[in-house]
Amino acid sequence: MSNENMTAEKLQIEPKYILRLAGTLFGICLVVALLLGVVNSFTGPVIEQAQAEKTAAAMQQVLPADEYRPMDQLPDGVLSMNEAVSGGAVTGYVVEVAPSGSQGKITMLVGVDAETGTVTGVSVTDHSETPNIGTKVVDDPSVLARFVGMSHDGGDITVNAGTNRFDGVSGATVSSKGVTAGVNTALAAVGTLG
């Protein structure tokens, strides 16, 4: 059989066959989509509950309080902001920000004391930083604890330079700068309140 005849045979596919194949593929896609929807309806609330518990634990970690009251007015760059209330008085604020890291957004909570305007704690709740490089910053509580007591009194916090500096992790400069940017955003947000 010549190449010319083979080409002609390939082009003579029956329209019924194409419609049947398309219908079968559509049916498979529809069943898979329905199954994914059913699975999501069961797992979605569980995932949301787990995330809420993780956030609540992180809030207690960065600024312990009796309760946290969400605030409506959010400054630029802030995902959420909560008043930390203890004994009926506002003791500080927990600010959620998502600065850019080396591999994407770093979602983090920053506690700020209402009276002194200083950082009370930092907790990273979600990130995609490089294992054993960026994770040396975002997953290490002792590194994040370096921010405690810092404020904007000396200007923005910088990485490895200046008078108001955060000593970043060698080899993880982008992650260090990302977390520092998040802390600066949180401090600036609280600074706009009073």
Backbone torsions as a table, in degrees:
resi	resn	phi	psi	omega
1	MET	NA	134.5	-178.2
2	SER	-81.5	162.2	178.6
3	ASN	-60.9	-31.9	-179.8
4	GLU	-64.9	-42.9	179.2
5	ASN	-68.1	-37.5	179.8
6	MET	-64.8	-40.0	179.3
7	THR	-65.0	-41.3	-179.7
8	ALA	-64.6	-37.5	179.2
9	GLU	-66.9	-38.9	-179.2
10	LYS	-64.6	-31.8	-177.5
11	LEU	-82.0	-9.5	-176.9
12	GLN	-100.6	58.9	176.2
13	ILE	-90.1	136.1	-177.4
14	GLU	-70.2	137.7	178.2
15	PRO	-60.4	-32.7	178.7
16	LYS	-61.8	-39.5	179.6
17	TYR	-64.7	-42.6	179.6
18	ILE	-63.8	-43.3	179.3
19	LEU	-65.5	-40.4	178.9
20	ARG	-64.7	-42.3	178.8
21	LEU	-64.8	-44.8	178.7
22	ALA	-63.4	-40.9	178.3
23	GLY	-63.8	-41.4	177.9
24	THR	-63.3	-46.7	179.0
25	LEU	-62.9	-40.1	178.0
26	PHE	-63.1	-42.0	179.0
27	GLY	-62.8	-43.1	178.1
28	ILE	-62.3	-45.7	179.0
29	CYS	-61.4	-40.0	-179.6
30	LEU	-64.7	-44.2	179.2
31	VAL	-64.1	-44.1	179.9
32	VAL	-63.4	-43.4	179.1
33	ALA	-62.2	-42.1	177.8
34	LEU	-63.8	-42.4	178.5
35	LEU	-63.5	-42.2	177.4
36	LEU	-62.5	-39.8	177.5
37	GLY	-62.9	-41.5	178.8
38	VAL	-65.5	-45.7	179.0
39	VAL	-61.4	-43.0	179.7
40	ASN	-63.7	-35.2	-180.0
41	SER	-65.5	-27.4	177.1
42	PHE	-86.5	-41.2	-175.0
43	THR	-86.0	-25.8	-178.1
44	GLY	-55.0	-53.6	179.1
45	PRO	-62.3	-34.8	179.1
46	VAL	-66.2	-42.2	179.3
47	ILE	-66.1	-43.3	178.2
48	GLU	-61.7	-41.5	179.2
49	GLN	-64.3	-43.5	179.2
50	ALA	-63.0	-40.5	178.7
51	GLN	-66.8	-39.6	178.4
52	ALA	-63.9	-40.9	177.9
53	GLU	-65.8	-39.2	178.8
54	LYS	-64.8	-42.1	179.1
55	THR	-66.4	-42.1	179.2
56	ALA	-62.2	-41.1	178.1
57	ALA	-66.1	-39.4	178.7
58	ALA	-66.9	-36.7	177.7
59	MET	-63.3	-44.0	178.1
60	GLN	-63.5	-33.0	-179.9
61	GLN	-69.4	-43.0	-175.2
62	VAL	-83.0	-26.8	178.6
63	LEU	-160.8	92.5	-179.1
64	PRO	-59.9	137.9	179.7
65	ALA	-157.5	165.6	176.9
66	ASP	-72.7	-37.8	179.4
67	GLU	-154.2	162.9	179.1
68	TYR	-125.7	125.0	-178.9
69	ARG	-107.6	119.0	178.9
70	PRO	-62.5	142.6	178.0
71	MET	-104.0	144.7	-177.0
72	ASP	-83.8	-44.3	-176.8
73	GLN	-82.3	115.7	-178.0
74	LEU	-114.4	126.5	175.4
75	PRO	-66.7	165.3	178.3
76	ASP	-58.6	139.9	176.7
77	GLY	83.5	2.2	-177.6
78	VAL	-109.0	128.2	179.0
79	LEU	-80.9	-41.7	176.5
80	SER	-155.9	159.4	-180.0
81	MET	-147.0	132.5	-177.9
82	ASN	-128.7	139.9	171.3
83	GLU	-80.7	131.6	174.4
84	ALA	-92.0	120.5	-174.8
85	VAL	-117.7	127.2	175.0
86	SER	-134.5	131.7	-179.3
87	GLY	60.9	28.8	179.1
88	GLY	82.4	-4.4	-178.8
89	ALA	-113.6	147.5	176.5
90	VAL	-75.1	118.6	-178.9
91	THR	-100.0	-15.4	-179.5
92	GLY	172.9	-165.4	-176.4
93	TYR	-137.3	144.2	172.7
94	VAL	-113.6	118.8	-174.3
95	VAL	-113.0	129.1	176.5
96	GLU	-101.4	125.8	-179.6
97	VAL	-132.9	165.4	179.3
98	ALA	-141.0	74.7	177.9
99	PRO	-71.9	167.5	178.1
100	SER	-84.2	135.9	174.6
101	GLY	-109.3	-158.4	-178.7
102	SER	-77.2	-25.3	-176.3
103	GLN	-122.5	11.3	-178.9
104	GLY	141.7	-161.6	-177.3
105	LYS	-73.6	144.5	173.9
106	ILE	-113.8	105.7	179.0
107	THR	-84.3	127.2	-174.4
108	MET	-148.0	156.6	175.4
109	LEU	-111.7	137.5	178.6
110	VAL	-126.2	124.7	175.3
111	GLY	-90.9	136.1	179.5
112	VAL	-131.5	125.6	179.0
113	ASP	-67.5	132.9	-177.0
114	ALA	-69.0	-35.8	-175.3
115	GLU	-79.3	-45.3	-174.1
116	THR	-97.6	-19.1	-177.2
117	GLY	71.4	22.5	-179.9
118	THR	-103.1	157.4	178.8
119	VAL	-71.4	130.6	177.3
120	THR	-101.8	-17.7	178.7
121	GLY	175.5	158.4	178.0
122	VAL	-135.8	134.1	177.6
123	SER	-138.0	127.2	177.2
124	VAL	-90.8	123.3	-177.4
125	THR	-100.3	-20.2	179.3
126	ASP	-160.1	138.8	178.5
127	HIS	-162.4	169.0	173.9
128	SER	-133.8	35.4	-178.5
129	GLU	-69.4	156.5	-177.1
130	THR	-64.5	127.6	178.2
131	PRO	-57.6	140.2	178.1
132	ASN	64.8	7.8	172.8
133	ILE	-126.7	-80.9	178.8
134	GLY	-64.8	-29.5	179.7
135	THR	-67.4	-18.1	175.7
136	LYS	-65.1	-20.4	177.6
137	VAL	-95.5	-57.0	-169.2
138	VAL	-75.7	-23.8	-177.7
139	ASP	-103.6	-0.8	-176.1
140	ASP	-104.9	106.5	-179.2
141	PRO	-57.9	-31.1	-179.6
142	SER	-69.6	-30.9	176.3
143	VAL	-72.7	-45.8	-179.9
144	LEU	-64.8	-29.5	179.7
145	ALA	-67.3	-15.9	177.8
146	ARG	-63.2	-20.0	179.6
147	PHE	-80.4	-20.9	-176.1
148	VAL	-59.0	130.1	-179.4
149	GLY	91.1	-9.7	179.8
150	MET	-81.3	153.3	178.4
151	SER	-147.8	-174.9	177.7
152	HIS	-92.3	8.4	-179.9
153	ASP	-56.0	-36.0	179.0
154	GLY	-97.3	19.9	-175.9
155	GLY	91.5	-172.4	178.7
156	ASP	-59.6	146.9	174.9
157	ILE	-74.5	134.2	179.5
158	THR	-115.7	168.0	-179.4
159	VAL	-103.0	120.4	173.2
160	ASN	61.9	15.4	178.7
161	ALA	-156.6	157.4	175.7
162	GLY	87.5	177.5	-177.1
163	THR	-83.6	-29.2	179.1
164	ASN	-107.1	72.5	-169.2
165	ARG	-113.9	148.7	171.8
166	PHE	-106.1	126.1	178.2
167	ASP	-80.4	102.1	-178.0
168	GLY	-71.7	178.0	-179.1
169	VAL	-96.0	128.2	179.6
170	SER	-59.1	131.3	-179.5
171	GLY	87.4	-9.3	-179.7
172	ALA	-126.1	45.4	-175.2
173	THR	-63.4	-42.0	-177.6
174	VAL	-65.8	-41.6	177.5
175	SER	-65.4	-41.9	177.7
176	SER	-60.7	-43.3	179.0
177	LYS	-67.2	-36.3	178.6
178	GLY	-63.8	-47.7	179.8
179	VAL	-64.3	-40.7	178.4
180	THR	-62.6	-40.8	177.1
181	ALA	-61.5	-39.4	177.7
182	GLY	-63.4	-42.7	178.1
183	VAL	-64.3	-42.7	177.9
184	ASN	-61.4	-40.2	177.9
185	THR	-62.9	-43.0	179.9
186	ALA	-64.9	-44.8	179.6
187	LEU	-62.8	-41.0	178.7
188	ALA	-65.1	-39.1	179.8
189	ALA	-62.8	-44.3	178.9
190	VAL	-67.8	-34.7	178.5
191	GLY	-62.2	-26.1	179.7
192	THR	-76.5	-13.4	-175.8
193	LEU	-78.2	-26.9	-174.6
194	GLY	-150.5	NA	NA
